Each structure stands twice: as structure tokens, then as C-alpha cells.
Amino acid sequence: MPDGSSRLPFHLHHFHGGLHLEDHKQESMQRPLQQARLPEQLVLRLKQHIGEPCDPLVKPGERVLRGQKIADTPERVAAPIHAPTSGTVVAIEDRPVAHPSGKSDRCIVIEPDGLDEAVGFEPVDVANSDAQTLLQLIREAGIVGLGGAVFPTSAKVGTAAAHPIRSLIINGAECEPWITCDDRLMQDRPDAIIAGIGHLQRILTPEETLIGIEDNKPRAIAALQQALDESNLANTRVVTIPTIYPSGGEKQLIKILTGHEVKSRHLAFEIGLLCQNVGTCAAISDALDRGEPLTHRIVTVTGTALREPGNWLVPLGTPFSHLVELAGGFTVERPEPIMGGPMMGFEVRLDAGTVKAANCLLVLNRDHRPEEHECVRCGRCTDVCPAKLLPQQLYWYGRARQFDKAEEYHLFDCIECGCCAAVCPSHLPLVQLYRYAKSELREQQRKTWKSDRARRRHEFREARIARQKAEEEERRRKKREALAKKKAAEGDAKAGKQVAADAVQAALERVKARKAAQAVEPKNTDNLTPAQQRQIEEAEARRQQKNSGES
């Protein structure tokens, strides 16, 4: 059981700017959570996370089961995709996807067979598993941040685990108007959220865990507090925070709960903090306690242009048009479908499939969109910016396509919360402009990176060729020197032999000359003994005899 300190008063802090907005939460909370029926086709995009897209592991015509992994990549910053139900893969092709550009992208199209047959799910022995094993299981389950950022959870938590974590912050703020999927989850599945928090605590061993929830969700606060009281989590508390937008932003929630500010271009875990969404915690519990990968999520389907708003547990890949049917259809002639909320969402095509980031389908009346005017330089956008930026300057630089100047004004610190656009009296689409500027800068950076990589590869190739040429020239030089030395040695040896032969020949010539000289030289017999004299005479007689015989 948590100690009594979890109910003591908690000192809250404040972030710069922010807005008090009409929340429009009740529209979708009138009915309990509903299970969405299967559509005729599921369209699963191969890139549903920050990082590299997945590669398909199945082929058209292949039958798949619920929970079967159908796409993956060896990249670390990635999360695999699993089949939400049993059926047949009918295509792997480009389809419209949920993206601000409205572009098409590679998708796996599954035709459900209605049997909903699943692979065998097995829970994990968490108590006897180390942190790395749990992180790998979280990755295999395809879990990403379900608060909207969709950063692969295993990569984020795994990187943070290498640092000492003081505070694990669980984000249940859900500050954007109209969206209630997290509120619904906290009311209906608080035990799963608490269990997921326990698994994160086992991996990260934080000093404390803070669950931040806005005060406009009293039932969710009560449900989570009760589940926490019944658990064995230590140093964990539910903290009620004021309802102010965008308190659910990571940096803003950190500021509210801890007073710390995450500096520009820095990450929270670098100062001992880590945020995770309540939906991510429930998905971690499903993966480890039940062995089920992420194949469904709660989606709020709401807006002034729908007949019956509500929350549905939706199979990933369900077309947005199917969600409109679940909510009773349109009530206006020119609907504007938005994935996400009115502040940070973007318009989507209805034939695109839901993705892991799809927390809400908001449908408004397009005819009620206000008319745009020129900027009047009122400065109200600066007053409400929670990132302490100068939105007006970013607007002018973005409009003039001076993206490098916009970057100097910390464009990438913009969290795209939409506060500036909400207070703009000229109704300028500021967030869309900032997104455009960011995308252009990223594209420039990508091209620069590719160009630099090509240049480095060319320089490396040229250096390699020059090195190989130098090595070859050195090898040839050494070969020439060795050959010259060999020839010199052979010449020296031949000269030595010639000298020796000449010496022998000279010696022979000297011997011959001496013998010849001895032959013509008169013999001095004055000093010979009588015996020697006789020997000479006998030899001379034999010689003469021999010569006379030959003649």
C-alpha cells in the first residue's frame, strides 16, 4: 500500500503562457466505451512511429491471425506492426494515410474474415525478468507513445534507463478540447495503468512517480487513486493539476509538477525526468501481463458535425469513414474531419486508416471556419506561447521562406500547441505554417545530410584510390629496388666468378710460363750429388729413347 504522504498537499508550479479553453469533453462522455465493429478492410500504414518505416513480413494472399507480427525493421528506433484481427492480406500498396500533407504511403491491406482468431498470447514472468528483457518485449509488442508523439517506447525508456531517473511522470492531463480517450481509459482501466506504471518502475527505478491529471476529470482521478491505494507501488501519487492548455505538453507538465525546465535542444531524461502517457502504461500492461501486442486503441469520435459522439476501442487500420458511421454520420453538408484536437490536429482523408497516434477524430463544420486576415502585430501570440517563443517573427520568416532565420528563432522548440492561432484576431493558420517551415527545414537538412554523405563518400573514395595508387607505386618501387639489388648481386657474383676464373687462368699461365722457362733454362748441375746426377742422366736417356721411338 502507498504511504500516507501520497495524499499530502503538493506544491505546483506554473509555465509561461497557456490558455483556458472551452473543453467540450462532455459531448463524447455521455456513453460508455464501445467496441468498434470490424470494417470491410483494415489499412495499416507501415510507418506508425517516429523513426524508420517497417518492412512487410507478409505477402498478398496470406492469411494472418490477430496479434501476428506483419511488419518490422531491424532499426532500433522503430516498432513492429501486428494484425488487429484474423483475415487475408489483399494488398501491399500505396494508400492515403493520416498525415498533414494528405499524401499516400505504403500500407498493408487486410480483409477481416470475422473469426478473430488469434495467435497464442502468453503473459511474461515479470518478477524474474531483467530490464533489458522487458524492454525487448515492449518493443516486440509494437508499443509507442500513445499521447501523440508515437516515439517507440522501448527506445525512449531504454535510453532513459541509462540515466538516474528522479521522477517518473505519468501524463493523464489530456488538456486539448474535445479529446476524452485518456479520461475514458482512466475511468475504465485504472488497474492496467497502475500495473504498467509498476513495470516502468521496475525498469527505471525512479525515486518518485507522479501521475498528473487535470482537475476537470474528477472520476478519472478517483478511479486512479483507488487503484493506486489497492496496489503496492511505493513513492507514487496522483497529483491534480489546474485545467489550463497545454498542461499536457511534456515540458509544461514537467514544469508544473517539478518546477524544472527542460532547456532547448535537451531531453527530459538528461535532468533525471521521464514522461509516459497513461495509454502507453496500459499498453505495457497488456503486453507484459497478457502477452498482447498493440493492435487496438481508444479513439474519441466527436465534433459538432457528428450525430452521436463517443469513445470506441478501435482496431488499428480502421478507415476514418467507418468511425463516422459508428458515430451516426454527418450532420452538415461540408464536414471537416480532423485527426487529433482543434489545437494540434490536422485534416485527414476519410479513406485513410487509423494509426497508433489517432487519439481522436474531430469533425467540425467547414462553413464555420473564420476568414483569414493580415497580421495586425498585436503580440497576443507571444503572451500565450508556453515555449516562450516569438510566434509573430516565426510567422514572418516562414511566410518569406527564410527558414534559416526561423530556425535561429528556435522554430524547433515550438510544440505546435496552437495557442498562438487560438488568440490570433486575424485567424492566421500559424501552426500549419510552422509545420510547413519545419518540414522544409527537415527536407533541407536531409538533402544537406545526403549531400554531405555523398561528398564524404566521394572524398573517401578519392582518398582510397589515391592511397591504393600510392601503395601500388610503393609496391612497384620496392619491386624495382629488389630487382635492381638482385641484378647487382647477380652481377657482383658473376664478376666475382670471372675474377676467380681470371685468377685461376693467370695462375695456370704462370705455371705454364714457369714450366716453359724451366724447359729452356740450362740445368745447373754443379751442385748435384752423384745420385741426383745419375737420375737426371737416366731421365734424359729415357726421354731421348721415347722421342726416337715416336719418330
LOZABA-537801 format. One record per residue (C-alpha): residue number from 1; x, y, z; residue in three letters. Coordinates in pm, whole numbers, padded with zeros to 5 digits. Example, Ala and Ser with C-alpha at 12.3 -4.5 7.8 and 13.67 -1.06 7.14 Angstrom:
! residues 2
1:01230:-00450:00780:ala
2:01367:-00106:00714:ser
This chain:
! residues 551
1:00000:00000:00000:met
2:00128:00353:-00073:pro
3:00224:00555:00230:asp
4:00011:00843:00355:gly
5:00240:01104:00202:ser
6:00071:01049:-00135:ser
7:-00230:01242:-00006:arg
8:-00037:01534:00145:leu
9:-00058:01874:-00026:pro
10:00163:01901:-00331:phe
11:00334:02221:-00442:his
12:00257:02302:-00804:leu
13:00443:02536:-01038:his
14:00336:02733:-01343:his
15:00458:02753:-01701:phe
16:00461:03063:-01919:his
17:00152:03144:-02123:gly
18:-00125:02895:-02184:gly
19:-00500:02930:-02229:leu
20:-00825:02847:-02056:his
21:-01039:02690:-02330:leu
22:-01390:02551:-02354:glu
23:-01310:02182:-02313:asp
24:-01612:02023:-02490:his
25:-01543:01699:-02304:lys
26:-01898:01605:-02213:gln
27:-02010:01555:-02573:glu
28:-01818:01226:-02601:ser
29:-01851:01114:-02236:met
30:-02226:01063:-02233:gln
31:-02191:00696:-02327:arg
32:-01959:00420:-02202:pro
33:-01669:00288:-02402:leu
34:-01787:00090:-02705:gln
35:-01621:-00184:-02909:gln
36:-01596:-00082:-03274:ala
37:-01722:-00341:-03519:arg
38:-01481:-00455:-03786:leu
39:-01476:-00264:-04117:pro
40:-01461:-00433:-04455:glu
41:-01089:-00360:-04479:gln
42:-00810:-00256:-04243:leu
43:-00548:-00025:-04393:val
44:-00230:-00042:-04184:leu
45:00039:00211:-04267:arg
46:00394:00073:-04247:leu
47:00517:00383:-04063:lys
48:00323:00444:-03743:gln
49:00603:00582:-03526:his
50:00890:00827:-03523:ile
51:01182:00654:-03692:gly
52:01231:00424:-03986:glu
53:00926:00259:-04152:pro
54:00869:-00114:-04117:cys
55:00910:-00370:-04392:asp
56:00621:-00612:-04460:pro
57:00663:-00967:-04331:leu
58:00359:-01099:-04519:val
59:00252:-01124:-04882:lys
60:-00079:-01066:-05062:pro
61:-00299:-01373:-05033:gly
62:-00154:-01477:-04698:glu
63:-00387:-01539:-04403:arg
64:-00295:-01371:-04076:val
65:-00411:-01406:-03716:leu
66:-00484:-01140:-03456:arg
67:-00162:-01043:-03286:gly
68:00060:-01181:-03563:gln
69:00355:-00957:-03648:lys
70:00310:-00843:-04007:ile
71:00579:-00573:-04040:ala
72:00907:-00490:-03868:asp
73:01252:-00340:-03920:thr
74:01589:-00408:-03755:pro
75:01626:-00037:-03673:glu
76:01637:00045:-03301:arg
77:01404:00346:-03320:val
78:01107:00157:-03457:ala
79:00810:-00054:-03351:ala
80:00662:-00354:-03534:pro
81:00302:-00373:-03655:ile
82:00062:-00657:-03575:his
83:-00261:-00775:-03733:ala
84:-00564:-00639:-03539:pro
85:-00777:-00941:-03637:thr
86:-00766:-01255:-03846:ser
87:-00813:-01225:-04220:gly
88:-00639:-01218:-04556:thr
89:-00377:-00976:-04680:val
90:-00532:-00848:-05004:val
91:-00272:-00587:-05098:ala
92:00051:-00414:-05003:ile
93:00033:-00084:-05184:glu
94:00023:00293:-05156:asp
95:-00294:00419:-04989:arg
96:-00398:00756:-04842:pro
97:-00259:00790:-04489:val
98:-00317:01008:-04185:ala
99:-00064:01284:-04249:his
100:-00086:01667:-04268:pro
101:00024:01655:-04632:ser
102:-00260:01422:-04730:gly
103:-00006:01204:-04909:lys
104:-00021:00833:-04980:ser
105:00221:00581:-04835:asp
106:00289:00208:-04825:arg
107:00017:00014:-04643:cys
108:-00081:-00345:-04571:ile
109:-00450:-00401:-04651:val
110:-00624:-00680:-04457:ile
111:-00973:-00811:-04528:glu
112:-01113:-00946:-04197:pro
113:-01275:-01290:-04201:asp
114:-01493:-01225:-03895:gly
115:-01342:-01515:-03697:leu
116:-01099:-01302:-03496:asp
117:-00866:-01598:-03447:glu
118:-00555:-01503:-03251:ala
119:-00205:-01631:-03204:val
120:-00127:-01777:-02863:gly
121:-00075:-01497:-02610:phe
122:00144:-01578:-02310:glu
123:00199:-01345:-02012:pro
124:00554:-01264:-01907:val
125:00717:-01364:-01579:asp
126:00795:-01004:-01495:val
127:00928:-01081:-01147:ala
128:01208:-01296:-01291:asn
129:01284:-01080:-01597:ser
130:01556:-00816:-01610:asp
131:01510:-00468:-01754:ala
132:01658:-00550:-02095:gln
133:01423:-00846:-02137:thr
134:01122:-00629:-02051:leu
135:01234:-00358:-02294:leu
136:01271:-00614:-02572:gln
137:00922:-00749:-02502:leu
138:00782:-00394:-02508:ile
139:00946:-00342:-02847:arg
140:00813:-00671:-02982:glu
141:00465:-00564:-02875:ala
142:00491:-00258:-03102:gly
143:00429:-00006:-02824:ile
144:00481:00365:-02893:val
145:00392:00680:-02705:gly
146:00013:00698:-02728:leu
147:-00009:01061:-02620:gly
148:00055:01167:-02978:gly
149:00433:01170:-03019:ala
150:00443:00795:-03108:val
151:00812:00766:-03018:phe
152:00895:00395:-02978:pro
153:00861:00327:-02606:thr
154:01141:00071:-02582:ser
155:01390:00317:-02735:ala
156:01280:00608:-02516:lys
157:01268:00415:-02190:val
158:01580:00217:-02277:gly
159:01779:00535:-02336:thr
160:01645:00692:-02017:ala
161:01730:00378:-01818:ala
162:02099:00455:-01869:ala
163:02050:00771:-01660:his
164:01944:00806:-01296:pro
165:01573:00896:-01303:ile
166:01449:01107:-01015:arg
167:01088:01145:-01125:ser
168:00875:00925:-01349:leu
169:00586:01144:-01465:ile
170:00267:00981:-01595:ile
171:00069:01210:-01821:asn
172:-00304:01190:-01770:gly
173:-00368:01560:-01828:ala
174:-00538:01527:-02168:glu
175:-00557:01903:-02196:cys
176:-00680:01952:-02553:glu
177:-01052:02025:-02603:pro
178:-01290:01754:-02729:trp
179:-01049:01461:-02669:ile
180:-01154:01217:-02393:thr
181:-00990:00884:-02481:cys
182:-00747:00903:-02185:asp
183:-01025:01008:-01949:asp
184:-01229:00708:-02064:arg
185:-00926:00479:-02021:leu
186:-00850:00605:-01669:met
187:-01209:00550:-01563:gln
188:-01246:00205:-01722:asp
189:-00897:00050:-01686:arg
190:-00716:00214:-01394:pro
191:-00569:-00120:-01281:asp
192:-00396:-00169:-01618:ala
193:-00246:00180:-01596:ile
194:-00115:00118:-01243:ile
195:00027:-00221:-01349:ala
196:00206:-00059:-01643:gly
197:00348:00207:-01412:ile
198:00481:-00073:-01191:gly
199:00662:-00229:-01489:his
200:00816:00107:-01578:leu
201:00930:00148:-01218:gln
202:01099:-00192:-01235:arg
203:01292:-00085:-01545:ile
204:01378:00271:-01438:leu
205:01387:00254:-01054:thr
206:01279:00619:-01016:pro
207:01289:00795:-00681:glu
208:00926:00902:-00720:glu
209:00634:00866:-00961:thr
210:00383:01146:-01021:leu
211:00054:01092:-01207:ile
212:-00066:01430:-01332:gly
213:-00439:01472:-01413:ile
214:-00631:01793:-01483:glu
215:-00898:01883:-01229:asp
216:-01177:01863:-01490:asn
217:-01158:01480:-01470:lys
218:-01276:01402:-01113:pro
219:-01393:01047:-01194:arg
220:-01061:00957:-01354:ala
221:-00874:01100:-01054:ile
222:-01087:00896:-00813:ala
223:-01051:00576:-01016:ala
224:-00673:00600:-01038:leu
225:-00640:00695:-00673:gln
226:-00841:00389:-00571:gln
227:-00637:00160:-00797:ala
228:-00317:00310:-00655:leu
229:-00437:00258:-00298:asp
230:-00502:-00109:-00375:glu
231:-00160:-00156:-00533:ser
232:00184:-00198:-00376:asn
233:00353:00089:-00562:leu
234:00577:00296:-00338:ala
235:00660:00667:-00370:asn
236:00374:00711:-00618:thr
237:00098:00968:-00602:arg
238:-00188:01109:-00810:val
239:-00150:01485:-00848:val
240:-00442:01705:-00951:thr
241:-00331:01998:-01166:ile
242:-00523:02304:-01290:pro
243:-00705:02284:-01621:thr
244:-00500:02504:-01847:ile
245:-00392:02434:-02202:tyr
246:-00132:02293:-02284:pro
247:-00059:02139:-01945:ser
248:-00036:01800:-02117:gly
249:00276:01901:-02311:gly
250:00577:01713:-02178:glu
251:00784:02019:-02088:lys
252:00480:02201:-01948:gln
253:00375:01907:-01728:leu
254:00733:01870:-01603:ile
255:00734:02239:-01513:lys
256:00401:02211:-01330:ile
257:00495:01904:-01127:leu
258:00866:01957:-01060:thr
259:00947:02321:-01132:gly
260:01227:02212:-01366:his
261:01262:02344:-01719:glu
262:01397:02128:-01999:val
263:01628:02353:-02198:lys
264:01616:02396:-02573:ser
265:01763:02103:-02767:arg
266:01776:01893:-02450:his
267:01575:01590:-02337:leu
268:01399:01536:-02007:ala
269:01592:01225:-01905:phe
270:01914:01430:-01918:glu
271:01797:01603:-01598:ile
272:01655:01287:-01440:gly
273:01292:01307:-01561:leu
274:01082:01088:-01788:leu
275:00722:01125:-01909:cys
276:00490:00849:-02028:gln
277:00124:00867:-02126:asn
278:-00142:00669:-01937:val
279:-00237:00492:-02260:gly
280:00122:00378:-02305:thr
281:00122:00241:-01949:cys
282:-00194:00038:-02018:ala
283:-00041:-00096:-02340:ala
284:00271:-00203:-02147:ile
285:00050:-00391:-01901:ser
286:-00134:-00563:-02188:asp
287:00199:-00667:-02342:ala
288:00365:-00799:-02025:leu
289:00070:-00920:-01816:asp
290:-00136:-01065:-02102:arg
291:00116:-01108:-02382:gly
292:-00093:-00899:-02624:glu
293:00071:-00658:-02870:pro
294:-00066:-00315:-02953:leu
295:-00342:-00376:-03210:thr
296:-00626:-00157:-03079:his
297:-00660:00182:-02915:arg
298:-00936:00400:-02776:ile
299:-01038:00675:-03021:val
300:-01262:00969:-02939:thr
301:-01505:01034:-03227:val
302:-01667:01369:-03168:thr
303:-01744:01716:-03301:gly
304:-02029:01946:-03392:thr
305:-02075:01772:-03728:ala
306:-02145:01422:-03585:leu
307:-02475:01285:-03455:arg
308:-02359:01051:-03175:glu
309:-02012:01132:-03038:pro
310:-01841:00881:-02814:gly
311:-01531:00669:-02749:asn
312:-01463:00341:-02926:trp
313:-01199:00071:-02888:leu
314:-01085:00065:-03249:val
315:-00871:-00188:-03440:pro
316:-00573:-00010:-03592:leu
317:-00618:00043:-03963:gly
318:-00992:00112:-03937:thr
319:-01080:00377:-04201:pro
320:-01196:00708:-04056:phe
321:-01509:00681:-04268:ser
322:-01604:00374:-04063:his
323:-01567:00576:-03742:leu
324:-01803:00837:-03885:val
325:-02060:00562:-03944:glu
326:-02018:00444:-03583:leu
327:-02093:00797:-03464:ala
328:-02416:00817:-03665:gly
329:-02284:01006:-03967:gly
330:-02253:01373:-04050:phe
331:-02498:01645:-03960:thr
332:-02360:01905:-04204:val
333:-02304:01921:-04578:glu
334:-01937:02027:-04564:arg
335:-01771:01843:-04278:pro
336:-01408:01900:-04183:glu
337:-01253:01576:-04044:pro
338:-00951:01633:-03819:ile
339:-00726:01371:-03661:met
340:-00650:01500:-03313:gly
341:-00797:01802:-03143:gly
342:-00880:02151:-03270:pro
343:-00546:02289:-03150:met
344:-00289:02036:-03270:met
345:-00487:01821:-03512:gly
346:-00479:01822:-03890:phe
347:-00732:01744:-04161:glu
348:-00737:01386:-04286:val
349:-00893:01195:-04570:arg
350:-01174:00968:-04457:leu
351:-01041:00672:-04654:asp
352:-00715:00675:-04453:ala
353:-00675:00415:-04180:gly
354:-00639:00490:-03810:thr
355:-00286:00473:-03673:val
356:-00133:00442:-03328:lys
357:-00127:00823:-03299:ala
358:-00502:00855:-03372:ala
359:-00644:00956:-03034:asn
360:-00939:01146:-03181:cys
361:-01142:01204:-03495:leu
362:-01290:01551:-03460:leu
363:-01542:01657:-03726:val
364:-01636:02023:-03745:leu
365:-01843:02232:-03984:asn
366:-01616:02369:-04256:arg
367:-01854:02658:-04316:asp
368:-01784:02788:-03966:his
369:-01412:02833:-04031:arg
370:-01330:03205:-03979:pro
371:-01187:03414:-04260:glu
372:-00816:03494:-04254:glu
373:-00678:03850:-04246:his
374:-00336:04011:-04242:glu
375:-00132:04008:-03921:cys
376:-00201:04322:-03714:val
377:00112:04277:-03499:arg
378:-00085:04274:-03175:cys
379:00164:04047:-02996:gly
380:-00101:03836:-02821:arg
381:00060:03521:-02963:cys
382:00379:03597:-02769:thr
383:00186:03637:-02444:asp
384:00031:03289:-02460:val
385:00321:03089:-02609:cys
386:00415:02822:-02349:pro
387:00756:02772:-02517:ala
388:00843:03143:-02473:lys
389:00890:03195:-02846:leu
390:00812:03489:-03075:leu
391:00538:03344:-03297:pro
392:00499:03667:-03494:gln
393:00864:03660:-03602:gln
394:00836:03291:-03689:leu
395:00529:03373:-03897:tyr
396:00704:03643:-04100:trp
397:01017:03437:-04158:tyr
398:00812:03131:-04251:gly
399:00595:03331:-04486:arg
400:00907:03476:-04654:ala
401:01060:03128:-04674:arg
402:01354:03247:-04466:gln
403:01363:02916:-04284:phe
404:01718:02960:-04157:asp
405:01605:03277:-03977:lys
406:01306:03093:-03833:ala
407:01542:02826:-03703:glu
408:01752:03097:-03537:glu
409:01434:03199:-03354:tyr
410:01407:02842:-03216:his
411:01138:02717:-03452:leu
412:01200:02359:-03345:phe
413:01118:02446:-02984:asp
414:00760:02508:-03099:cys
415:00537:02229:-02963:ile
416:00263:02313:-03215:glu
417:00010:02358:-02936:cys
418:-00190:02616:-03132:gly
419:-00221:02874:-02853:cys
420:-00094:03144:-03088:cys
421:-00351:03059:-03354:ala
422:-00631:03044:-03096:ala
423:-00579:03403:-02984:val
424:-00488:03546:-03325:cys
425:-00751:03810:-03419:pro
426:-00655:03764:-03785:ser
427:-00724:03388:-03764:his
428:-00392:03305:-03927:leu
429:-00308:02933:-03965:pro
430:00012:02974:-03764:leu
431:00059:02611:-03663:val
432:00023:02493:-04023:gln
433:00285:02750:-04127:leu
434:00525:02634:-03854:tyr
435:00475:02272:-03956:arg
436:00544:02367:-04315:tyr
437:00860:02555:-04216:ala
438:00978:02261:-04005:lys
439:00915:02016:-04285:ser
440:01105:02237:-04530:glu
441:01396:02269:-04289:leu
442:01400:01896:-04226:arg
443:01398:01838:-04601:glu
444:01684:02082:-04644:gln
445:01871:01914:-04362:gln
446:01801:01576:-04515:arg
447:01931:01692:-04852:lys
448:02232:01853:-04686:thr
449:02297:01535:-04494:trp
450:02269:01329:-04812:lys
451:02490:01575:-04997:ser
452:02745:01573:-04716:asp
453:02732:01197:-04705:arg
454:02781:01179:-05083:ala
455:03068:01427:-05058:arg
456:03226:01231:-04775:arg
457:03183:00910:-04969:arg
458:03338:01073:-05278:his
459:03626:01211:-05072:glu
460:03672:00875:-04907:phe
461:03670:00707:-05249:arg
462:03921:00956:-05388:glu
463:04139:00911:-05082:ala
464:04108:00534:-05111:arg
465:04203:00543:-05480:ile
466:04497:00776:-05404:ala
467:04603:00553:-05118:arg
468:04577:00243:-05334:gln
469:04770:00419:-05612:lys
470:05040:00525:-05368:ala
471:05053:00175:-05222:glu
472:05080:00029:-05574:glu
473:05353:00276:-05667:glu
474:05537:00195:-05346:glu
475:05497:-00174:-05417:arg
476:05637:-00125:-05767:arg
477:05922:00091:-05636:arg
478:06015:-00174:-05385:lys
479:05990:-00438:-05656:lys
480:06219:-00231:-05882:arg
481:06466:-00182:-05599:glu
482:06460:-00552:-05516:ala
483:06513:-00639:-05883:leu
484:06799:-00392:-05910:ala
485:06955:-00533:-05596:lys
486:06911:-00883:-05734:lys
487:07073:-00784:-06065:lys
488:07351:-00609:-05881:ala
489:07402:-00912:-05664:ala
490:07399:-01136:-05968:glu
491:07647:-00903:-06142:gly
492:07869:-00899:-05839:asp
493:07854:-01278:-05820:ala
494:07934:-01308:-06193:lys
495:08213:-01056:-06161:ala
496:08347:-01250:-05864:gly
497:08335:-01571:-06058:lys
498:08512:-01401:-06353:gln
499:08776:-01261:-06122:val
500:08825:-01603:-05971:ala
501:08839:-01762:-06318:ala
502:09083:-01496:-06431:asp
503:09292:-01558:-06123:ala
504:09294:-01932:-06189:val
505:09376:-01870:-06555:gln
506:09651:-01632:-06455:ala
507:09784:-01888:-06213:ala
508:09779:-02153:-06484:leu
509:09950:-01918:-06724:glu
510:10214:-01850:-06464:arg
511:10261:-02222:-06411:val
512:10289:-02279:-06786:lys
513:10531:-01991:-06819:ala
514:10739:-02120:-06535:arg
515:10742:-02467:-06684:lys
516:10831:-02325:-07022:ala
517:11106:-02123:-06865:ala
518:11231:-02427:-06684:gln
519:11226:-02623:-07009:ala
520:11461:-02384:-07190:val
521:11663:-02286:-06892:glu
522:12001:-02476:-06875:pro
523:12026:-02702:-06578:lys
524:12287:-02616:-06322:asn
525:12439:-02947:-06228:thr
526:12732:-02817:-06040:asp
527:12572:-02862:-05703:asn
528:12405:-03203:-05765:leu
529:12503:-03511:-05580:thr
530:12625:-03809:-05778:pro
531:12292:-03986:-05721:ala
532:12094:-03686:-05845:gln
533:12323:-03662:-06144:gln
534:12257:-04023:-06232:arg
535:11881:-03974:-06201:gln
536:11894:-03679:-06440:ile
537:12101:-03868:-06687:glu
538:11868:-04169:-06673:glu
539:11564:-03944:-06722:ala
540:11728:-03773:-07016:glu
541:11813:-04108:-07169:ala
542:11452:-04227:-07133:arg
543:11328:-03907:-07291:arg
544:11553:-03938:-07586:gln
545:11457:-04303:-07622:gln
546:11093:-04214:-07613:lys
547:11137:-03938:-07869:asn
548:11329:-04166:-08102:ser
549:11061:-04432:-08067:gly
550:10784:-04188:-08153:glu
551:10970:-04063:-08454:ser
